[in-house]
Structure formats: C-alpha cells, structure tokens
Amino acid sequence: MNVLLSAYACLPDSGSEPGNGWNWAMHLAERGIKVTVLTRGEGREEIEAYQRDHPKSNVSFGYVTVPIKLFKPGSGIHYALWQMLAVGVAKELNRQQRFDVVHHVTYTSIHVPTQLWRLGVPTVFGPVGGGQTAPPSMLEYFGPSRRSEERRTLLTRALPYSPFHRRWLAKMSRVLAANDDTLELIREMGRPDVQLQFDNGVGVDYLAPGPRSFKGSSAVRLIWVGRMLPRKALPMALDALAKVTHDWMLTIVGNGIAEAEVRQMIAERELTGRVHWAGRRLSWDEVRAAYLEHDALLFTSLRETSGVQLLEAMALGLPVITLDLHGARDVVPDEAGIKVPVTTPAEVVCALASAIDRFASMSVEQKNAMSRAGWEFARTSTWPMRAAAAELLYREISAGDAK
C-alpha cells in the first residue's frame, strides 16, 4: 500500500495540527504502509534533522514552498496557495511512484478542500472541521476580532451554495467530518455519505497507566491550555473564576497575547496570586507534566473543531469543565465532565462558576468516576487505532476502485 499523505502542518514532537500530521505519518508507517508526506517547506530542516536521528525507510517527505513571502505560514491565504502548488508537486511524485490512495489530514478545514483529487487517485478528505460557528450571543468576547468572526460565519453559512466546493467534495472518494456541525454542513454541500470521525488521537505511551485517584484537597487545581486566540475566550474563563466560591487555583498554559495584557487581564479581576502563567511556550513534555499536576481541565473555546486538549486531558485522567458546544460537546462523554449550555455571556459565566463549584463539592468517588470515564474514552482514541481504521478504509477504497 502506497499512500500520499497531505499534511500542511507536520512536525515532530509537536501538538495541535503539526502533531496530528506527524502522528498520521508515523503510525501509518508503523503498519507497514509506504507513506509519502506532502508538507510545507518551512518545516524541512526540523523534519530532516529528526529523520537523521530516527530513520524510517517507509516514510519520505515532499516539500511545497509558497514563494510569496507576504503571507505568513499558517495563515489562511498561505494555506490556500500551498494547496494549489501542492498539486504540481504531487503529480510529479505520482509519476515517480504510483500512489494507491491520497489522504488529506491537515489543515482540517472545510473552507479550503484539498485539490489532490486532480491526480486521479482515490482521495480521502478528513477528518475535517470548520463547519462550526461561534454563537452570536457570545461575540462580545472576540473584542476587535468580532467583525472578522462575523465574516467567517457568513462565509461558512454560504458554503452549501458554492458550486466550486460542491464539485470538489464530489470528487473525493470519502469525506470524513470531525464534529457534528461540520457533518451537517457537508451533507448540505451534497455529500450525504459523509462519516463522523474525530480528528485527534493520543499516543499509547501518552496515556496514563490508569484513571486518576483523587484525594481530598482544599483547593481545586484547574488548568487552561491553548493559544490565547479570541475564540479561546480566556477572559470568559477568568470572569467565571472571579465568581467561584470554593478555593481554587488556575494554571494557564499557552501564549499569543502580550505579557502585559495577560497580567492586566488577571489583575483587573483581582485574581493575581491565584492564577499562574509561565509567560512562555512550554515543551510537549512540560505540558503533559502540567496536566498531571492538576485536577481538571477548564476549556472555554467558543469555536473549536474538537480541541486536542480535551483528549490529552482525558488521557491523563482529568475531568473536563467546558461548554456544551462544537467539538467539546461531541468529544467529551457526559460522564467525563461538566458541560455548560451556551446562552448569554452573563449566564455562561455564572454557569461555568457553578460548574467549578459543583466539581469542587464532589466526593472523591464522583471525581474518580469522571476520571475513569474520560480515560476509558481516550483509550479508544489512540493513534494506532486511528491508523488501523485508516488502513481498512484505504483497502476498501482501493478494492472498489479496482473493480
């Protein structure tokens, strides 16, 4: 089996989208599949350095570089240009070694579908997300980014009327959606056969040996993980914590906002001394260690495909306190956390505070049960399982194409 893996974001020892791309490649290769990864040129030096230390004969890389320097790697325009340029590189690779299947895994965006179906090779698109939109009632938390978010919502709602997107999706052999919002959108776009499959996984060695065993403690130790983008709604998390009656402490893991602004955000709510922020980006191992030092994940994103943090936390036995929205609604089992309905900003803030107080008041047995439910779910979402399911899909598609 010879697979071309389209992974715009792909880097070793990384989380989020780059980690997803890398894990798809490595775990498919571990199944004996020959994998050629098409990724962006900016990561070439880091990838080749890793390959020198960890050679793997059935994994190779093809690099696509966007020559226009005006667009920042990772931006929407850069990604769209990369997609167009990737077709030419992929065609040359396909002439050299005929691929059985093309699989696009990252970015997971329904807005910019892969164009690699143009190779004439069976193509799997996804799991993709992006069909979710931020609740209009909560847009005040987007601040200066509100107009941009409103434009994104309009664009997303217009996708079913785009003849280009409908045509592109029709060319895919399989389309996989990472959450229910995107599933429904893709159905509206003319693919009723779309299937639901979460886009994240965890390594077997990442999983804790077992669920958490809680002990009585005076303060609830919460952790908030993610880039401080407007949609992640860190200010909303702090607003909620200001209303919590039980003793608590919060660790913020992430960056993206100037240090002075973060410090001011904390001080304005009189939370200095209870909120710890390292002020720098932590390594993969440091983030895992931080999870293990806390009791629960506080996840407040107002627009999220799935949220790798959710699976990471559950894999380490942390219950989750989050919104009943998008990926968090779909990924977190009801028994593994507390999900707050999204209504108005004032109501959501109060509901989050109540959820934290409720968690703090739970017995050790109740917290242990939450931990076990999340941990058991994470055990069904490992990268080896993801790769095994993908191989079955590849063989099904290849067999069907050969008939």
N, C-alpha and C positions, 0 to 999 in steps of 0.2 A: 504494500500500500504506500503510495507516494502522494503526500499532501502538501499543498501550498497554503501556509498559514498567513493570513493578512493581519498583522498586528502593528498598527501605527505606533502604539505605546508598548514598549517591550524592553525591560531592563532587569538584570539580575539583582537579587536581594532588595526588591522594592515592593511597595504596597500599591493599592489602588489599581488604576488601569495598567501602568507598566508591569506591575506584579502579575496581573491577570494574563497579559500577553506572554510573559516569560513562563508562567506555570502551564499554560496551554502547551507551549512548545516542548518543555522538558518532560511533561507527563505523557504526552502523546508519543514522544520518542522512547520513553521507558517501556512502552507497549510494543516496541519493535517497528513502529511506523517510521518511514523516512519522512522527515519534516524539513521543508524549506520555509524559513520565516522571512516574510517581506515586512520590513520595518523602516523607520526613518533614519536618515544618515547621521543625525546628531548623536545617536547612541552607539555608533560603531566602535569607537575607541574603548568604551567601557565593556561592551559585549566581547570584543576580541581579546581583551585582557582576561576576562573570565574564562573564555574558551581555552586560552593557553594553559590555564591552571586546572581546568576541568574539561578535558577533551571528550567529545561525544561524537562518534563517527556518523551517526544518522541524523544529525542536526546541522544545517547550514543556514546562512543568512544572505539575503539580498537587500541592498540598501537603496532607498529612494530619498533624494535630497531636493528640497524645493529651492531653486536658485534665487528666488526673490527674497532679499534679506529684510524687507519692510514688515513682514508678518512674523510674529513671534511663534516659535514652535509650540504646539499645544493649543493655539488659537483656532477658532472655527474656520477662518479663511485659509490658514496654513494647512489644516486637515483636509479641506475640500480640494486644494491644489495638489496635495500629496496623493489623494485618491485618483485624480486624473493622471498624474505622472506614473503612478504605480502600474497602470495598465500596460504601458510600454515595457517596463522592466519585467513584468510578469510574463508578457508574451515571449520575450527573449528567453527567459528561464524555461518556459514551457516548450520552446523549440529544442532546448538542450536536453530536457528530461520530461517527458510527458507526464503531467500530473493526473492522478485519478480523481482527486477532489480538491476544490478550493474552499477554505473555511475562513470567513472574516470574523475576528473575535474582539477587536478593539481598534478604535473607539466604539463604544456601544451606543451609537446614535442613529435613530430612525430618520433624522433630518438629512443625513448625508450617506445614503446607502452605498455599499461597495459597488464599483463598476467592473469587478473582476469576472463577472459572468460573461464579459465580452471575449474571454478566452475560449468559450465553447466547452468548458469543463464543468461538470456538476458542481454547483455552488451552494454552500450553507452560509446563511447570513444570520449571525447572532450566537448567543442571546443578545438582543439589542433592547435598549430602553429609550428614554427621551419622550415617550408619549405622555408622561405625567406633566401637569402644570401646577404652578403654585396657587393655593386658594386665594381668590381675590380679596377676601376679608383680611388676609394676613400680610398684604403687600406693604404696609407701613414699616415692617421690619427690613425691607430691602433698601430703605434710605434712598440715596442718589441713584441706585440701580433699579429703582421701581419702573421707570419708563422702559428700560431695556428688558426687564422681565415681562412687562405687558406686551411688548413687541414679540417676544419669544412665544408667549401664549397664543397670540393671534396667528403666528406662523405655524405653530403646532396644530391648531384647530383647522388650518387651511390645507394641511397635508392630504386629506382624503380627496381634495378637489384638484390635486396636482397630477396632470397626465403623465409627467415625467416619473414621479415617484411610483405611480400605479404600474407603469410599464417596467420600471426597474425591478420592483418587487415580483412582478410576474415572471421575470427571467430567472429568479432564484429557485433552486431545487427544493430547499427547505428554508423556512423563516422561523426563527425562534425568538420569543419575546421574554424579557427579563422580569416584567411585572404585569399585573392585570390591566393597568391603564394603557400600556403600550400594546398589549394583546388586543384590546378592544379597538384601538386606533388602527392597527394593522388589518384587522377584519374589515373596518370601514374603507381601507385602502385597497380592498379587493383580494385579500388572501385569507379566506375563511378557514384554511387548513393550518394557520399559524399555531405553534405549540408553545406552551409556557415552560421555561427553564431558567432558573436563577443563574445569574452571570458570574457569581463569585464562588470560590472554593477555599478550602484550607488544607494545608499540608498535614499528612498523618503525624509528622513529628511536631507540628504546631499544637495539636490537640493536647489538652491537659490529660493526665492519666485517668482522671475521673472528675465528677462534678465537685463543686465547692462544698466544703463542710464549714458552715458558718458557726461563729461563736458569738456570744453576747458582747456588744461593744457600745460605748457611749455615743459615738458619732458615726453617721453614715458616710462612708468614703465613696464619693462619686467621681467618675472620670468622663470627660468630654473630649472626643477625638475627631479631628478633621481640619481641613483648611478653613480658615476664617473667611469664607466667602459669604456674601449677604444672605444667600439662600440657606446657609447652615444655621442661621439665627442664634448665634451665641448671645447677643443681647437679650433675647427672649429667655434663654436658659438662666441668665443672671437675674432677670426680672422675677422669674419663678422662685429662685433660691432666696431672694430677699424676703419672700413671704413664707418660707418654711419655718415651722415652729420647733421641730426637733433639731438636735445638734447635728451639724454636717460639716464636711469639707469637700472642696472640689479641686481636681487637678485638670488643667487644660493642656491637651497635647495637640499642638498644631501651630501654624503661623499663617501669615497672609495679611496681617494688619500691623501697622507701625506700633512699636512697643509703647510709645507714649499714649496712643489711642486706647490700647488694651488696658493699660494701667488706669487711665481716666475712666473707662467704662466700669471697671471694678470699683474704683473709689467713689464714683457718683452714686452707687447703690450701697455704699458703706459696707462693702464685702472684703475690704483689704484685711489680710490676716487669715481669711477662711478660704481664699482662692489662690492656688499655686499655679504659676505658669513659668515654664522654663525659659521662654523667650527665644527659643531656637528650635530648629527642626531636629527631632530625635531619630536615631537609627532604628532599623527594624527590630533589633533585639531589645533596645531601650523601650520601645512602645509595648512590646509583649510583656516585658518586666513590669511596666507601669500598670497594665491591665491586672496583673496578678496581685498588685498591692491595693486593689480597690474592691468595693462591694457590688457596684452596679454601674452600668453604662448609662449616661444621660445623652440621648440622641434627639436633636431638635430640628433636623433639616426640614425645610418647607417644600423642597423639591428634590427628590432623590430616586434614582433608578432602583437601587437596592441597598447600597450602603455596606461596603465591605466591613466596616467597623462592627456592624451588628453580628455578623458571622464570626468575626475574630473574638468578640467579647463572649459570645455563647460557647465557642470552642474552648474557652478557658473557664467556663462555669459562671460567668457573670450574668445575673438577671439584667433586663433592659427596661428602662423607663423612657418612653418615646411617644410620638404622635401616631394616631391611627390613620396613617396616610402613606400612600405610594408603596415604596419598597419595604418600609418598616411594617406596614400593615400586612403585607404578603409574606415576608420572610420570618418575622418573629412569631413563634407559636403563642397562642393565647396564654398557655400555662407557663411561658418562659419570661414573662414580664408584665408591665402595665402599659397599656396603650390609651392615650388620651384623645378624645374626639376633638376635631378641629372646627371651631365655631368662630368666635370673635377673639381678638388679641387679649382682651381683659379676661375672658372666660378661659382661654387656653392657659394663660399664665397661672391663674388660680387653680386650674385642674392639674397642671404639672406640679405645683407646690403641694397640692393634696396627695398626688401620687407618690411624691417623695416622702411625705409624712406617713402615708399608708405603708410604704415599704419599710420605713424605719420602725413602725409599730408591729411588724410581722414577727411571728415566732421564728426561732431557729429552724424549726421543721418546715415552715412555709417557705422560707428563703431557700432551704436546701432543695425543696421540691421544684422551685423555679429554676434553680441552678441545674438540676438534673434534666429538666425538660429542654432547656436550651442546649446543654451539652449533648444530649441524645440526638437532637436535630442536627447539630453541627457534624456529628459522626456520619450522617447520611449525605454530607455535602463536601466530601474531601476531593482533592484534585485527582487522585487515582480513579475515583468513581466517575468524575466528570469525563476523564479521558476514555474510560471503558465505554461509557454511553455514547461518546462521540465516535469511537471506532465502529460500534454497531451501526450507527447512523450512516457512516461513510460506506460501509459494506452494503447496506441496504440500498443506498443511492447508486452505488457503482453497479450492483446487480441489476437494478431497474434500468439503468442507462444502457446496459449491455444487451437487453432484450430487444 
